[in-house]
Amino acid sequence: MRNWTVCIVGAGKIGGMIAELLKQSPHYSVTIVDSVFANLAPFQQAGFRVAQADASDPRALAETLTGADAVISAAPYFLTPTIAEAAKLAGAHYFDLTEDVAATEAVRKLAEGAGTAFMPQCGLAPGFVGISGAHLAKQFDQLDTLSLRVGALPLYPTNALKYNLTWSTDGLINEYCNPCDVIDGGERLKAAPLEALEEFGLDGVEYECFNTSGGLGTLTETLSGKARKVSYRTIRYPGHRAIVKMLLQDLRLESRRDLMREIFETALPRTDQDVVLIYSTATGWIDGEYREKSFINKSLAGQVNGRTWGAIQLTTASGVTGVMDLMRTGKLPAKGFVRQEDVHLDDFMTTEFGRYFGKGALTHLDSAA
């Protein structure tokens, strides 16, 4: 199998993490693309190839992307459609990290009749959690429920929200404000964000979780008619949801997302001392017996190329690089729209990038209900 050339669009923290992971591999050569040269300068000094291009102009960007085997968008979600269009014009496979439902639909339309693959939502959630959730679902003769819960949390919470910024503030606010895809009573529905509050404990720590948007990716479509109940909830420490609900709904900041973003970025410090927790559970029938199976993964910050990276950066970047590696090696469709459910968990975990999910405690639990 030949090596691939990859263009990463977006020279931010996640784009940098993706570049560092690929730098370790003998199978990839990397170019980092951004509209602002000041963002590219540190990467150029570190030995990466860089290119300055306007990501809001698909035809101009396509000229920069020409010759690449794959394009990874690590840019803000609102640039997703134009970057995907540029990748199509350049004849490259396309991957992104977006949780935005409208942006994903735009990518799906671009994939129609394309000679290359378009695979959005390749980060953590949506992304790896969909791979692990589909893995659970496939183990049942008849699936009843699938509950996916994911959180990127500070190890040492100190404020009332018990939260630090670990990734995109715009993406976070979208999750808290936009409608949530669910299956309930066997039907695909839209549920309100911040609802369906649950509390649970794991390893002696108490958590809460609640509905947020985008984390299921295409799973409700895939499992429609095959499950009674499918849901996605974001994990936080207890008390977080009540404060966020007050800010967004009682103070009506859901209609002032720009102000909510300013508040978060002014008041909440960023941290690399974080933990990513995945806690997914499925129930259903196997050989006539009603059973429960769970997938639990706890990932911590780690070092890559001598630098410490946060758990959310490592898991997000390894999510997209892992599925890209499977496509390079012929284990995923090379044309059209590709879902996370098309990925086999065991295949993903054996890639050179999937091992970063093994940095935490990976456990499969199997019990009769």
C-alpha positions as CSV (number, residue, x, y, z in Angstrom):
1,M,0.0,0.0,0.0
2,R,1.4,3.4,-1.0
3,N,1.8,6.3,1.3
4,W,-0.6,9.2,1.4
5,T,-0.3,12.9,1.2
6,V,-2.6,14.7,3.6
7,C,-3.7,18.3,3.8
8,I,-5.0,19.5,7.2
9,V,-7.1,22.6,6.9
10,G,-6.9,24.6,10.2
11,A,-3.8,25.3,12.1
12,G,-5.3,25.3,15.6
13,K,-4.8,22.9,18.5
14,I,-6.7,20.0,17.0
15,G,-5.0,20.5,13.6
16,G,-1.7,20.6,15.3
17,M,-2.4,17.4,17.2
18,I,-3.4,15.6,14.0
19,A,-0.2,16.8,12.3
20,E,1.9,15.5,15.2
21,L,0.3,12.1,15.1
22,L,0.8,11.8,11.3
23,K,4.4,13.0,11.7
24,Q,5.2,9.9,13.7
25,S,3.9,7.6,10.9
26,P,6.0,6.5,7.9
27,H,2.8,6.3,5.8
28,Y,1.9,10.0,5.6
29,S,3.3,13.3,4.4
30,V,1.5,16.4,5.7
31,T,0.8,19.9,4.6
32,I,-1.0,22.3,7.0
33,V,-3.3,24.9,5.4
34,D,-4.7,28.1,7.1
35,S,-5.8,31.5,6.0
36,V,-3.6,33.3,8.5
37,F,0.2,32.9,8.1
38,A,0.8,33.7,11.7
39,N,-1.0,30.5,12.6
40,L,1.2,28.6,10.2
41,A,4.6,30.0,11.2
42,P,5.1,27.7,14.3
43,F,4.4,24.7,12.1
44,Q,6.8,25.8,9.4
45,Q,9.5,26.3,12.0
46,A,8.8,22.8,13.3
47,G,9.5,21.4,9.8
48,F,6.0,21.0,8.4
49,R,5.0,22.0,4.9
50,V,2.5,24.8,5.1
51,A,0.3,26.7,2.7
52,Q,-1.8,29.8,3.1
53,A,-5.2,29.7,1.5
54,D,-8.7,31.1,2.1
55,A,-10.9,28.2,3.4
56,S,-14.1,30.2,2.6
57,D,-13.3,30.1,-1.2
58,P,-13.7,26.5,-2.4
59,R,-12.2,27.0,-5.8
60,A,-9.1,28.8,-4.5
61,L,-8.7,26.3,-1.8
62,A,-9.0,23.4,-4.3
63,E,-5.9,24.7,-6.1
64,T,-4.0,24.3,-2.8
65,L,-5.4,20.8,-2.2
66,T,-4.7,19.4,-5.6
67,G,-2.5,16.4,-5.5
68,A,-3.5,15.4,-1.9
69,D,-4.9,11.9,-1.3
70,A,-6.9,13.1,1.7
71,V,-8.1,16.4,3.3
72,I,-8.9,16.7,7.0
73,S,-10.9,19.7,8.1
74,A,-9.9,20.9,11.5
75,A,-11.5,24.3,10.9
76,P,-14.7,25.7,12.5
77,Y,-17.9,23.9,11.7
78,F,-19.3,26.7,9.5
79,L,-16.4,26.2,7.0
80,T,-17.2,22.5,6.6
81,P,-19.3,22.8,3.4
82,T,-16.7,24.9,1.5
83,I,-13.8,22.7,2.6
84,A,-15.6,19.6,1.6
85,E,-16.5,21.2,-1.8
86,A,-12.8,22.1,-2.3
87,A,-11.8,18.5,-1.5
88,K,-14.3,17.2,-4.1
89,L,-12.9,19.7,-6.7
90,A,-9.4,18.5,-5.9
91,G,-10.3,14.8,-6.2
92,A,-9.3,14.0,-2.5
93,H,-10.9,11.9,0.2
94,Y,-12.5,14.1,2.8
95,F,-12.7,13.8,6.6
96,D,-13.8,16.2,9.3
97,L,-14.6,16.5,13.1
98,T,-17.9,18.4,13.0
99,E,-20.8,17.7,15.3
100,D,-23.0,20.1,13.4
101,V,-26.0,18.3,11.8
102,A,-26.5,20.9,9.0
103,A,-22.8,20.8,8.0
104,T,-22.9,17.0,7.9
105,E,-26.0,17.1,5.6
106,A,-24.1,19.4,3.2
107,V,-21.2,16.9,3.1
108,R,-23.6,14.0,2.4
109,K,-25.0,15.9,-0.6
110,L,-21.5,16.5,-1.9
111,A,-20.8,12.8,-1.6
112,E,-23.5,11.9,-4.1
113,G,-21.9,10.6,-7.2
114,A,-18.4,11.5,-6.0
115,G,-15.4,9.5,-7.1
116,T,-13.8,9.8,-3.6
117,A,-15.0,9.2,0.0
118,F,-16.6,11.7,2.2
119,M,-16.5,10.8,5.9
120,P,-17.6,13.6,8.3
121,Q,-18.0,13.4,12.1
122,C,-14.7,11.5,12.7
123,G,-13.7,12.9,16.1
124,L,-14.7,11.6,19.5
125,A,-18.4,12.2,19.6
126,P,-19.6,12.0,16.9
127,G,-16.8,9.6,15.8
128,F,-15.2,7.0,18.0
129,V,-18.3,6.7,20.2
130,G,-20.4,5.7,17.1
131,I,-17.8,3.1,16.2
132,S,-18.0,1.6,19.8
133,G,-21.8,2.0,19.9
134,A,-22.2,0.1,16.6
135,H,-19.9,-2.6,18.0
136,L,-22.2,-3.0,21.0
137,A,-25.3,-3.1,18.8
138,K,-24.0,-5.8,16.5
139,Q,-23.6,-8.2,19.4
140,F,-27.3,-8.6,19.9
141,D,-29.8,-10.8,18.0
142,Q,-32.4,-8.1,18.7
143,L,-31.3,-4.7,20.1
144,D,-33.6,-3.0,22.7
145,T,-31.7,0.1,23.9
146,L,-28.4,1.8,23.2
147,S,-27.2,4.6,25.5
148,L,-24.0,6.5,24.6
149,R,-22.5,8.8,27.2
150,V,-19.3,10.8,26.7
151,G,-17.6,13.6,28.6
152,A,-14.4,15.6,28.3
153,L,-13.8,16.8,31.8
154,P,-11.1,18.5,33.9
155,L,-9.3,16.2,36.3
156,Y,-9.3,18.9,38.9
157,P,-12.5,21.0,38.7
158,T,-12.4,24.2,40.8
159,N,-15.3,26.5,39.6
160,A,-19.1,26.3,40.1
161,L,-19.5,24.8,36.6
162,K,-16.9,22.2,37.5
163,Y,-15.7,22.6,33.9
164,N,-12.7,23.9,31.9
165,L,-12.6,24.6,28.2
166,T,-10.8,21.7,26.4
167,W,-12.0,22.1,22.8
168,S,-14.1,24.3,20.5
169,T,-16.4,26.8,22.4
170,D,-18.7,27.2,19.4
171,G,-19.0,23.4,19.2
172,L,-19.8,23.2,22.9
173,I,-22.6,25.8,22.7
174,N,-24.0,24.1,19.6
175,E,-24.3,20.9,21.6
176,Y,-26.1,22.7,24.4
177,C,-28.6,24.5,22.2
178,N,-29.4,22.4,19.1
179,P,-32.1,19.7,18.9
180,C,-30.9,16.2,19.7
181,D,-31.5,13.1,17.5
182,V,-32.9,10.1,19.4
183,I,-34.9,6.9,18.9
184,D,-37.8,6.6,21.3
185,G,-40.5,4.0,21.1
186,G,-38.9,2.8,17.9
187,E,-39.3,6.2,16.2
188,R,-36.7,8.7,15.2
189,L,-37.4,12.0,17.0
190,K,-35.9,15.3,18.0
191,A,-35.4,15.8,21.7
192,A,-34.7,19.0,23.7
193,P,-31.0,19.6,24.7
194,L,-30.2,19.6,28.4
195,E,-33.1,17.3,29.2
196,A,-33.2,13.6,30.3
197,L,-30.9,14.2,33.3
198,E,-29.2,11.0,34.7
199,E,-26.8,10.5,37.6
200,F,-24.3,7.6,37.9
201,G,-21.1,6.7,39.6
202,L,-17.9,5.2,38.2
203,D,-14.7,4.4,40.0
204,G,-15.9,6.3,43.1
205,V,-16.7,9.5,41.2
206,E,-20.2,10.9,40.8
207,Y,-21.3,12.2,37.4
208,E,-24.4,13.5,35.7
209,C,-25.4,13.3,32.0
210,F,-28.0,14.9,29.8
211,N,-29.1,15.3,26.2
212,T,-26.9,17.2,23.8
213,S,-26.9,17.6,20.0
214,G,-24.8,15.8,17.4
215,G,-23.1,13.0,19.3
216,L,-25.0,10.2,17.6
217,G,-23.9,11.1,14.1
218,T,-25.9,8.8,11.8
219,L,-26.7,6.1,14.3
220,T,-30.4,6.9,14.6
221,E,-30.7,6.5,10.8
222,T,-28.7,3.2,10.9
223,L,-30.7,1.8,13.8
224,S,-34.1,3.0,12.8
225,G,-36.5,0.1,13.1
226,K,-33.9,-2.0,14.9
227,A,-34.0,-0.5,18.4
228,R,-36.7,0.7,20.8
229,K,-34.5,3.5,22.3
230,V,-31.2,5.1,21.3
231,S,-29.8,8.2,23.0
232,Y,-26.6,10.3,23.4
233,R,-25.8,12.2,26.6
234,T,-22.9,14.4,27.6
235,I,-21.2,13.6,30.9
236,R,-20.4,16.4,33.4
237,Y,-19.8,16.6,37.1
238,P,-23.1,17.1,39.2
239,G,-24.5,20.7,39.1
240,H,-23.1,21.7,35.7
241,R,-26.3,21.2,33.8
242,A,-28.4,23.3,36.2
243,I,-26.1,26.4,35.8
244,V,-25.9,26.0,32.0
245,K,-29.7,25.7,31.7
246,M,-30.1,28.9,33.8
247,L,-27.7,30.8,31.5
248,L,-29.2,29.5,28.2
249,Q,-32.9,29.3,29.0
250,D,-33.7,31.5,32.0
251,L,-31.3,34.3,30.9
252,R,-32.1,33.6,27.2
253,L,-28.4,33.4,26.2
254,E,-29.4,30.6,23.7
255,S,-30.4,33.5,21.5
256,R,-27.1,35.3,22.1
257,R,-24.6,32.6,21.4
258,D,-21.9,35.2,20.7
259,L,-22.3,36.5,24.2
260,M,-22.3,33.0,25.7
261,R,-19.1,32.3,23.8
262,E,-17.5,35.5,25.3
263,I,-18.6,34.5,28.8
264,F,-17.2,31.0,28.5
265,E,-13.9,32.1,27.0
266,T,-13.5,35.0,29.5
267,A,-14.4,33.0,32.6
268,L,-13.3,29.4,32.0
269,P,-9.6,28.7,31.7
270,R,-8.3,26.0,29.3
271,T,-6.6,22.9,30.6
272,D,-4.7,20.0,29.3
273,Q,-5.2,18.1,32.6
274,D,-8.3,16.5,31.4
275,V,-10.0,13.1,31.2
276,V,-12.2,11.7,28.4
277,L,-14.8,9.3,29.6
278,I,-16.9,7.0,27.4
279,Y,-19.6,5.0,29.1
280,S,-22.0,3.2,26.7
281,T,-24.5,0.5,27.5
282,A,-26.8,-1.7,25.3
283,T,-29.5,-4.1,26.2
284,G,-31.3,-6.7,24.1
285,W,-31.7,-10.4,23.4
286,I,-28.9,-12.9,22.7
287,D,-30.0,-16.6,22.2
288,G,-33.4,-15.8,23.7
289,E,-31.9,-14.2,26.9
290,Y,-32.2,-10.5,27.8
291,R,-28.7,-9.2,28.3
292,E,-26.7,-6.0,28.9
293,K,-23.3,-5.2,27.5
294,S,-21.2,-2.1,28.2
295,F,-18.2,-0.4,26.7
296,I,-16.1,1.8,29.1
297,N,-13.0,3.8,28.2
298,K,-11.1,6.4,30.2
299,S,-8.4,8.3,28.4
300,L,-5.9,10.7,29.9
301,A,-3.5,13.4,28.6
302,G,-0.3,12.0,27.2
303,Q,3.0,12.9,25.4
304,V,3.5,12.9,21.6
305,N,6.8,14.0,20.2
306,G,8.0,15.2,23.6
307,R,4.9,17.5,24.2
308,T,2.0,16.9,26.5
309,W,-1.4,16.9,24.8
310,G,-4.8,16.9,26.5
311,A,-7.0,13.8,26.4
312,I,-9.7,15.5,24.2
313,Q,-7.0,16.4,21.7
314,L,-5.5,12.9,21.6
315,T,-8.8,11.1,21.3
316,T,-10.3,13.5,18.7
317,A,-7.1,13.4,16.6
318,S,-6.7,9.7,16.8
319,G,-10.4,9.3,15.9
320,V,-9.9,10.9,12.5
321,T,-6.4,9.6,11.8
322,G,-7.5,6.0,12.7
323,V,-10.4,6.0,10.2
324,M,-8.3,7.6,7.5
325,D,-5.7,4.9,8.0
326,L,-8.4,2.2,7.5
327,M,-9.4,3.9,4.3
328,R,-5.8,4.0,3.1
329,T,-5.4,0.3,3.8
330,G,-8.6,-0.6,1.9
331,K,-10.8,-1.5,4.9
332,L,-13.4,1.3,4.3
333,P,-15.4,2.3,1.1
334,A,-13.3,4.6,-1.1
335,K,-16.3,6.3,-2.7
336,G,-19.4,8.2,-1.5
337,F,-20.7,8.9,2.0
338,V,-19.0,6.8,4.7
339,R,-20.5,6.4,8.3
340,Q,-18.7,5.7,11.5
341,E,-20.9,2.6,11.7
342,D,-19.0,1.2,8.7
343,V,-15.8,0.9,10.9
344,H,-15.2,-2.3,12.8
345,L,-14.0,-1.5,16.3
346,D,-11.3,-4.2,16.3
347,D,-9.9,-2.8,13.0
348,F,-9.8,0.7,14.4
349,M,-8.1,-0.3,17.7
350,T,-5.3,-2.1,15.8
351,T,-4.3,0.9,13.7
352,E,-1.3,2.9,14.7
353,F,-3.6,5.6,15.9
354,G,-6.3,3.6,17.7
355,R,-3.8,2.7,20.4
356,Y,-4.2,6.1,22.0
357,F,-7.6,5.0,23.3
358,G,-5.7,2.3,25.1
359,K,-3.9,4.9,27.2
360,G,-6.8,4.8,29.6
361,A,-8.7,1.9,31.2
362,L,-10.5,0.0,28.4
363,T,-13.1,-2.4,29.7
364,H,-15.9,-4.5,28.2
365,L,-18.6,-5.6,30.7
366,D,-21.1,-8.3,30.0
367,S,-23.9,-9.1,32.3
368,A,-27.4,-10.7,32.3
369,A,-30.2,-8.3,32.9
